[in-house]
Amino acid sequence: MPLSASTLIHFTDQKEHLKSILRENFRIFNCREEVHLGSKRGGYVAPMVSFCDIPLSEVKIHIEKYGSYGIGLTKAWGVRHKLNPVLYVSKGSHLSESYRRAFIHFAEDAQASDGDWSIEQKSLVDVLRYVKNYEADLTRKNKTVKRYRFSDEREWRYVPPFGESCEMIIPLGEYDEPARRAQADRLLEDLRLEFSPEDIKYIIIKDDSEISEFIDHLRRAKGKKYSLDEVERLATRILTAEQIRDDM
C-alpha cells in the first residue's frame, strides 16, 4: 500500500462548512501558525486552505482531531491549482536556523510593507507560509496534545500568490487587533479556490442519517454547479466517518 494517496482531503467539523464548499468552492481564510525556527518561536497569520495526503484507510485519527466532514479531490486537481506539500522542519535543526537568519536579514529587517518588498523578499516570505514544525504541541477544542507529530498529516497547502488583492502574511499581534483583523478578513471574501464535479473523489459526512440531506443539497445546487448526472455520480461517492472508523 502506498504511503501517500492519490487524493487530497480537506476536513471540517462543521456540516454547513462542507455544504458551503460544495455550493461555492473553497473560501480562503486567514489561519494562525506558530513556528519554532532555531532557538526562536514566532507566529503569523496567512490566508490558506489545508489538505492532507493520507490514504483513506489511515485517516481515522485525523477525523477525530479535525472533524467528521470532508471532501476528497484528485491530486491532479491540486497540482493544477499549484498546491504544495508543507515543508516540515525540526525546530532545532540547522535548516531551521539557517532559514531564520536569512529571513531576518533579507525580509524582517527590511521593515517594509509587503507592497514594497522586492521579488526576492516576497519569495522568502512565501516559503515561510509553507513551513511547519515536524513536531510541536497541538491545541484544538481547548485540548493540548504534547509533541504532536504534524508530519504525520502530510499536509498540502494552498496559499494565494503575491499579486492577489489580499494580505499575504500578518504578524500575530497585529492580527489580534479587531479592526486590523476585520480589514484583512474582508479582503478574502470574494477569493475562491475552485474545483469541478469531476475533481471530486469522495464526500465524507458524519453518518448514514445525513446521506439524503446531502444528496438533496447537491440537487438544489445543481442549477448553479452540478448536472443531474453529476449529482447521481457524486451520490455514489458519499462515505461516512462512521463507515471509515468501522470498516477501514
C-alpha positions in Angstrom: 0.0 0.0 0.0 1.4 3.4 -0.9 2.2 5.8 2.0 0.6 8.7 0.2 -2.8 8.9 -1.5 -4.0 10.0 -5.0 -6.5 12.2 -3.2 -6.2 15.4 -1.2 -8.7 15.6 1.7 -10.0 18.7 3.4 -11.7 18.0 6.7 -14.0 20.2 8.8 -16.0 19.7 11.9 -19.0 21.7 10.6 -21.7 20.3 8.4 -22.6 23.7 7.0 -19.0 24.4 6.0 -19.0 21.3 3.8 -22.3 22.3 2.3 -20.8 25.7 1.5 -17.8 24.2 -0.2 -20.0 22.0 -2.4 -22.1 25.0 -3.3 -19.5 27.7 -3.8 -16.0 26.2 -3.8 -13.3 26.8 -1.1 -13.2 30.1 0.7 -9.8 31.2 1.7 -9.4 32.0 5.4 -6.7 33.7 7.5 -5.1 31.0 9.6 -2.8 31.2 12.6 0.5 29.4 12.5 3.3 29.2 15.1 6.7 28.0 14.1 9.9 27.4 16.0 12.9 28.3 13.9 16.2 27.6 15.6 16.1 29.0 19.1 13.2 31.4 18.4 9.4 30.9 18.4 7.3 33.1 16.3 3.8 33.3 14.8 2.0 34.7 11.8 -1.4 34.7 10.1 -1.7 33.9 6.4 -4.5 33.1 4.0 -4.7 29.4 3.1 -6.7 26.2 2.7 -5.2 22.9 4.0 -5.5 19.3 2.9 -4.0 16.0 3.9 -2.3 13.5 1.7 -3.3 10.4 3.6 -4.9 7.1 2.3 -8.5 6.8 3.3 -7.7 3.7 5.3 -5.4 5.8 7.6 -7.5 8.8 8.3 -9.3 7.7 11.5 -7.1 9.6 13.9 -7.3 12.7 11.6 -11.1 12.6 11.7 -11.1 12.6 15.5 -8.9 15.7 15.5 -10.3 17.7 12.6 -13.9 16.7 12.1 -16.3 14.1 10.6 -16.9 16.1 7.4 -14.6 16.3 4.4 -14.2 16.4 0.7 -11.5 14.5 -1.3 -10.2 15.9 -4.6 -7.8 14.4 -7.1 -4.1 15.2 -6.6 -4.1 16.2 -10.3 -6.5 18.9 -9.3 -4.2 20.0 -6.6 -1.2 20.1 -8.9 -3.1 22.2 -11.5 -4.0 24.7 -8.8 -0.4 24.9 -7.6 -0.9 23.4 -4.1 2.3 22.2 -2.5 3.3 19.9 0.4 4.2 21.7 3.6 7.9 21.9 4.4 8.3 20.2 7.8 11.3 21.4 9.8 12.7 20.2 13.1 12.8 23.3 15.3 16.4 22.7 16.4 17.8 21.8 13.0 20.5 23.6 11.1 18.0 24.2 8.3 15.5 26.0 10.6 18.3 28.2 12.0 19.6 29.0 8.5 16.2 30.0 7.3 15.6 32.2 10.4 18.8 34.0 9.7 18.0 34.5 6.1 14.5 35.7 6.8 15.6 38.2 9.4 18.4 39.6 7.2 16.5 39.9 3.9 12.9 40.3 4.9 12.1 41.2 8.5 15.0 43.7 8.9 13.9 45.5 5.7 10.9 46.8 7.7 8.9 47.2 4.5 5.2 46.6 3.9 4.6 43.7 1.6 3.7 46.0 -1.2 7.3 47.4 -1.1 9.1 44.1 -0.8 11.3 43.1 -3.7 10.5 39.9 -5.7 13.3 38.1 -3.8 11.9 39.2 -0.4 8.4 38.1 -1.4 9.9 34.7 -2.4 11.5 34.3 1.1 8.2 35.2 2.8 6.3 32.8 0.5 8.5 29.9 1.7 7.6 30.8 5.4 3.9 30.3 4.5 4.6 26.7 3.8 6.9 26.0 6.8 5.5 23.9 9.7 7.3 22.2 12.6 7.9 18.5 12.3 6.7 18.1 15.9 5.1 20.6 18.4 2.2 20.9 20.8 -1.2 20.8 19.1 -4.1 22.7 20.7 -7.7 22.1 19.4 -11.0 22.5 21.2 -9.2 23.5 24.4 -7.2 20.3 24.4 -3.5 20.1 24.0 -1.6 17.2 22.6 2.1 17.4 23.6 4.7 16.8 21.0 2.2 16.1 18.3 3.9 14.9 15.1 2.5 17.3 12.4 4.4 15.5 9.7 2.1 12.5 10.0 -0.7 14.7 8.4 1.3 15.0 5.2 -0.3 18.4 4.7 -0.7 20.1 1.3 -1.5 23.8 1.4 -2.9 26.4 -1.0 -1.9 30.0 -0.3 -2.8 32.8 -2.7 0.2 34.0 -4.8 1.6 37.5 -4.4 -0.5 39.7 -6.7 -3.9 38.7 -5.3 -5.8 41.5 -3.6 -5.3 40.2 -0.1 -2.7 40.4 2.7 -0.1 37.6 2.3 1.2 37.5 5.9 0.4 39.4 9.1 2.2 39.3 12.5 0.1 37.6 15.1 -0.1 40.6 17.4 -1.2 42.8 14.6 -4.0 40.4 13.6 -5.3 40.3 17.1 -6.4 43.9 16.8 -10.2 43.7 15.9 -10.1 46.5 13.2 -7.0 45.0 11.6 -8.5 41.5 11.6 -11.7 42.7 10.1 -9.9 44.6 7.3 -7.7 41.5 6.5 -10.6 39.1 6.5 -12.7 41.4 4.3 -10.1 41.2 1.5 -10.7 37.4 1.3 -14.5 37.5 1.0 -14.6 37.0 -2.8 -11.5 34.8 -3.2 -12.1 31.2 -4.0 -10.2 28.0 -4.7 -12.3 26.4 -7.4 -13.0 22.8 -8.4 -15.3 20.9 -10.8 -17.6 18.0 -10.0 -15.2 15.6 -11.9 -12.4 16.6 -9.5 -14.3 15.1 -6.5 -13.2 11.6 -5.5 -15.5 11.4 -2.4 -17.6 13.3 0.1 -17.3 12.4 3.8 -20.2 13.0 6.1 -20.8 12.0 9.7 -23.2 9.1 9.4 -25.9 7.4 7.3 -28.7 9.6 8.7 -27.2 12.6 6.7 -27.0 10.9 3.2 -30.4 12.0 2.0 -29.8 15.5 3.3 -26.5 15.8 1.3 -28.0 14.3 -1.9 -30.8 16.9 -1.7 -28.2 19.6 -1.1 -26.4 18.6 -4.3 -29.7 18.6 -6.2 -30.6 22.1 -5.1 -27.1 23.3 -6.1 -27.2 21.5 -9.5 -28.6 24.5 -11.3 -25.5 26.5 -10.4 -22.9 23.8 -10.4 -24.0 20.2 -10.8 -25.9 18.5 -13.6 -28.4 15.7 -12.8 -25.9 13.1 -14.0 -23.2 14.6 -11.8 -25.5 14.5 -8.8 -26.1 10.8 -9.3 -22.4 10.1 -9.7 -21.5 12.1 -6.6 -24.2 10.3 -4.6 -22.2 7.1 -5.1 -19.1 8.8 -3.7 -20.5 9.7 -0.3 -18.8 7.9 2.6 -19.5 8.3 6.3 -17.0 8.9 9.1 -18.8 6.1 10.9 -18.1 3.7 8.0 -14.4 4.7 7.8 -14.0 4.1 11.6 -15.7 0.6 11.4 -14.6 -0.8 8.1 -11.2 0.7 7.1 
